[in-house]
Amino acid sequence: MTGLRWALAFVALLAHAVVAPDLFTGTLRTLAYATLPPGTAAMSGFFVLSGFLLAWTYRPGHGARAFWRRRFWKIFPNHALCLGIVVAIYLFVTPQPLPDLVGENSLRAAVLQLFLVQNWVPDWGVIGSFNIPTWSLSCEAFFYVVFPLLALAVRKCPDSRLSHAWWALAIATVVLPWIPVAVHGLAHGDPLRLDDNSLWFSYFLPPVRLPEFALGVVTARLVQTGRWPRLSRTVIAVPLAVSAALMPVLPLQCLFGGTFTVPVTLVVAAVALADIDGRTGRLARPVPMALGESSYALYLVQAPVLMIGLYLLDLDRPVPVGESVLLIVAYMVICVLLGLVVFRFFEAPLVSRFSVPRRRRTHVGVPSTLVPDPIAAEEAR
């Protein structure tokens, strides 16, 4: 499952790398924008995977406060570090925003982003400010708030009704993005020119994305109870292929929502069953595992690296295709390496030290730093 995080992170990184610098024009720009739907599918995958892993490691009786403490030390320090770097770049290095993407970069936007409530404001100037990828953290923060109640409800749900809950959530992920279509009409063309309210509702509003996270929670419970069917690779591949084939004809509001959520959920469940059976495959090799563990840090360092790179390069001329490709590859490699560094020397030590109260990490005669909390360690992945 940790290796799967890297696969999803790579898809999201590729989409950001080819679109955000705005290096291409004409047909190549259209091809670059074709990576956005897979990138949004990867984000749906992260929401599903987050719900799945948290439900898988959930233990009744551990308490909401302990859960929220672990989530805080996993999420907030990296977020504060990278947001501080981005703000410093704008204050002391360059006020130039990212091409076509960044919002207002005001004190108001910075405060809202710091507390991860920017997605509740229907304003791209706020959501797209400073470290833009933190929009997904705003959703995750809401998920974490409701998770203890959600986990309790799923635990109390009779096993025979879990499949009904799964289908209800699956339908919700497909139907909700169509609400802006009904209100504002069909939208096609440039994905980044979608009506702000439609984009906000279908892609950023936390309650609208909650069914994706909840689908992961229910899927984990179905796997735990042995009620999840063992599907062949063909059965799993068909929904993915159908969703990909529909991309050119679906309205933009659906491409930025949960269109890929159900197919990605099937993949998450299949990887979990492979783990249970000991069929770990390539995703469990050391390199994908290490990259998967650092995927959260990788996700947050993308904007700072891009901003510094564009400032240093000062591209005021058309960039040849070959040079553009090399710049994109270099950007991705730097982000991956920096993500590994942040995880190893910043994120992991803080999670190990503070995610669990000292009294729980201290055992008789054993230093507290040598006794990790198993639940916290599993959640930290």
Backbone hydrogen bonds, N-H to C=O, Kabsch-Sander energy under -0.5 kcal/mol:
donor,donor_aa,acceptor,acceptor_aa,energy
5,R,1,M,-1.4
6,W,2,T,-1.1
7,A,3,G,-1.8
8,L,4,L,-2.4
9,A,5,R,-2.6
10,F,6,W,-2.6
11,V,7,A,-1.7
12,A,8,L,-2.1
13,L,9,A,-2.7
14,L,10,F,-2.6
15,A,11,V,-2.1
16,H,12,A,-2.3
17,A,13,L,-2.6
18,V,14,L,-2.0
19,V,15,A,-1.3
20,A,16,H,-2.0
22,D,19,V,-1.2
28,L,25,T,-1.0
29,R,25,T,-0.7
30,T,26,G,-1.7
31,L,27,T,-2.4
32,A,28,L,-2.4
33,Y,29,R,-2.2
34,A,30,T,-0.8
35,T,32,A,-1.8
36,L,33,Y,-1.6
39,G,35,T,-1.9
40,T,36,L,-2.8
41,A,37,P,-2.3
42,A,38,P,-2.1
43,M,39,G,-1.5
44,S,40,T,-2.0
45,G,41,A,-2.3
46,F,42,A,-2.1
47,F,43,M,-2.1
48,V,44,S,-2.5
49,L,45,G,-3.0
50,S,46,F,-2.6
51,G,47,F,-2.1
52,F,48,V,-2.5
53,L,49,L,-2.7
54,L,50,S,-2.3
55,A,51,G,-2.0
56,W,52,F,-2.3
57,T,53,L,-1.9
58,Y,54,L,-0.6
62,H,59,R,-1.8
67,F,63,G,-1.6
68,W,64,A,-3.0
69,R,65,R,-2.1
70,R,66,A,-2.1
71,R,67,F,-2.4
72,F,68,W,-2.4
73,W,69,R,-2.2
74,K,70,R,-1.3
75,I,71,R,-2.4
76,F,72,F,-2.5
79,H,75,I,-1.7
80,A,76,F,-3.2
81,L,77,P,-2.5
82,C,78,N,-2.6
83,L,79,H,-2.5
84,G,80,A,-2.4
85,I,81,L,-1.9
86,V,82,C,-2.4
87,V,83,L,-2.7
88,A,84,G,-2.3
89,I,85,I,-2.2
90,Y,86,V,-2.2
91,L,87,V,-2.1
92,F,88,A,-3.0
93,V,88,A,-0.5
93,V,89,I,-2.0
94,T,89,I,-2.7
101,L,98,L,-1.4
102,V,98,L,-1.1
103,G,128,G,-2.7
104,E,125,G,-2.2
105,N,125,G,-0.6
110,A,106,S,-2.3
111,V,107,L,-2.4
112,L,108,R,-2.3
113,Q,109,A,-2.4
114,L,110,A,-2.5
115,F,111,V,-1.9
116,L,113,Q,-1.4
117,V,112,L,-2.5
118,Q,112,L,-0.6
120,W,117,V,-1.4
121,V,118,Q,-1.6
123,D,121,V,-2.7
126,V,123,D,-1.5
127,I,123,D,-2.4
128,G,124,W,-2.8
129,S,126,V,-1.4
132,I,130,F,-1.6
134,T,131,N,-2.1
135,W,132,I,-2.0
136,S,133,P,-1.5
138,S,134,T,-1.6
139,C,135,W,-1.3
140,E,136,S,-2.5
141,A,137,L,-3.0
142,F,138,S,-1.3
143,F,139,C,-2.2
144,Y,140,E,-2.7
145,V,141,A,-1.7
146,V,142,F,-1.8
147,F,143,F,-1.4
150,L,146,V,-2.6
151,A,147,F,-3.7
152,L,148,P,-1.9
153,A,149,L,-2.4
154,V,150,L,-2.3
155,R,151,A,-2.4
156,K,152,L,-2.0
157,C,153,A,-1.0
161,R,158,P,-2.2
162,L,158,P,-0.6
162,L,159,D,-1.0
165,A,161,R,-2.0
166,W,162,L,-2.4
167,W,163,S,-2.3
168,A,164,H,-2.2
169,L,165,A,-2.2
170,A,166,W,-2.6
171,I,167,W,-2.5
172,A,168,A,-1.9
173,T,169,L,-2.1
174,V,170,A,-1.1
175,V,171,I,-2.6
176,L,172,A,-2.5
178,W,175,V,-2.0
179,I,176,L,-1.8
181,V,177,P,-0.5
182,A,178,W,-2.1
183,V,179,I,-1.8
184,H,180,P,-3.5
185,G,181,V,-2.0
193,R,190,D,-1.8
194,L,191,P,-1.2
199,L,195,D,-2.6
200,W,196,D,-2.8
201,F,197,N,-2.4
202,S,198,S,-2.7
203,Y,199,L,-2.1
204,F,199,L,-0.9
204,F,200,W,-1.1
205,L,200,W,-2.3
208,V,205,L,-0.9
209,R,205,L,-1.3
210,L,206,P,-1.2
212,E,209,R,-1.1
213,F,209,R,-1.2
214,A,210,L,-3.0
215,L,211,P,-2.1
216,G,212,E,-1.4
217,V,213,F,-1.6
218,V,214,A,-2.6
219,T,215,L,-2.3
220,A,216,G,-2.1
221,R,217,V,-1.8
222,L,218,V,-2.3
223,V,219,T,-2.3
224,Q,220,A,-2.5
225,T,221,R,-2.1
226,G,223,V,-1.0
227,R,222,L,-2.2
228,W,222,L,-1.1
231,L,229,P,-0.9
236,I,232,S,-1.9
237,A,233,R,-2.4
238,V,234,T,-2.0
240,L,236,I,-0.9
241,A,237,A,-2.6
242,V,238,V,-2.8
243,S,239,P,-2.4
244,A,240,L,-2.2
245,A,241,A,-2.3
246,L,242,V,-1.7
247,M,243,S,-0.7
247,M,244,A,-0.7
249,V,246,L,-1.3
250,L,246,L,-1.9
252,L,187,A,-3.1
254,C,251,P,-1.4
255,L,251,P,-1.2
256,F,252,L,-1.5
257,G,254,C,-1.2
258,G,173,T,-0.7
259,T,254,C,-0.9
261,T,258,G,-1.3
262,V,258,G,-0.5
264,V,260,F,-2.4
265,T,261,T,-2.4
266,L,262,V,-1.9
267,V,263,P,-1.5
268,V,264,V,-2.5
269,A,265,T,-2.5
270,A,266,L,-2.1
271,V,267,V,-2.5
272,A,268,V,-2.2
273,L,269,A,-2.4
274,A,270,A,-2.1
275,D,271,V,-2.2
276,I,272,A,-2.3
277,D,273,L,-2.3
278,G,274,A,-0.6
278,G,275,D,-0.9
279,R,274,A,-2.7
280,T,278,G,-1.1
283,L,280,T,-0.5
284,A,281,G,-1.2
285,R,282,R,-1.8
289,M,285,R,-2.2
290,A,286,P,-2.7
291,L,287,V,-2.6
292,G,288,P,-2.5
293,E,289,M,-2.3
294,S,290,A,-1.3
295,S,292,G,-1.2
298,L,294,S,-2.6
299,Y,295,S,-2.2
300,L,296,Y,-1.5
301,V,297,A,-1.7
302,Q,298,L,-0.6
305,V,301,V,-2.1
306,L,302,Q,-2.3
307,M,303,A,-2.7
308,I,304,P,-2.4
309,G,305,V,-2.5
310,L,306,L,-2.7
311,Y,307,M,-1.9
312,L,308,I,-2.6
313,L,309,G,-2.4
314,D,310,L,-2.0
316,D,314,D,-1.3
324,S,320,P,-2.5
325,V,321,V,-2.5
326,L,322,G,-2.0
327,L,323,E,-2.3
328,I,324,S,-2.3
329,V,325,V,-2.5
330,A,326,L,-2.6
331,Y,327,L,-2.5
332,M,328,I,-2.3
333,V,329,V,-2.4
334,I,330,A,-2.5
335,C,331,Y,-2.3
336,V,332,M,-2.3
337,L,333,V,-2.5
338,L,334,I,-2.8
339,G,335,C,-2.4
340,L,336,V,-2.0
341,V,337,L,-1.9
342,V,338,L,-2.7
343,F,339,G,-2.4
344,R,340,L,-2.5
345,F,341,V,-2.6
346,F,342,V,-1.6
347,E,342,V,-2.6
348,A,343,F,-2.9
350,L,346,F,-1.5
351,V,347,E,-2.5
352,S,348,A,-2.6
353,R,349,P,-2.1
354,F,350,L,-2.7
355,S,351,V,-1.7
360,R,357,P,-1.3
361,R,357,P,-1.1
362,T,358,R,-0.8
363,H,361,R,-0.6
363,H,366,V,-0.9
366,V,363,H,-2.2
370,L,367,P,-1.6
371,V,368,S,-1.4
377,A,373,D,-2.7
378,E,374,P,-2.0
379,E,375,I,-2.7
380,A,376,A,-2.4
381,R,377,A,-0.5
381,R,378,E,-1.0
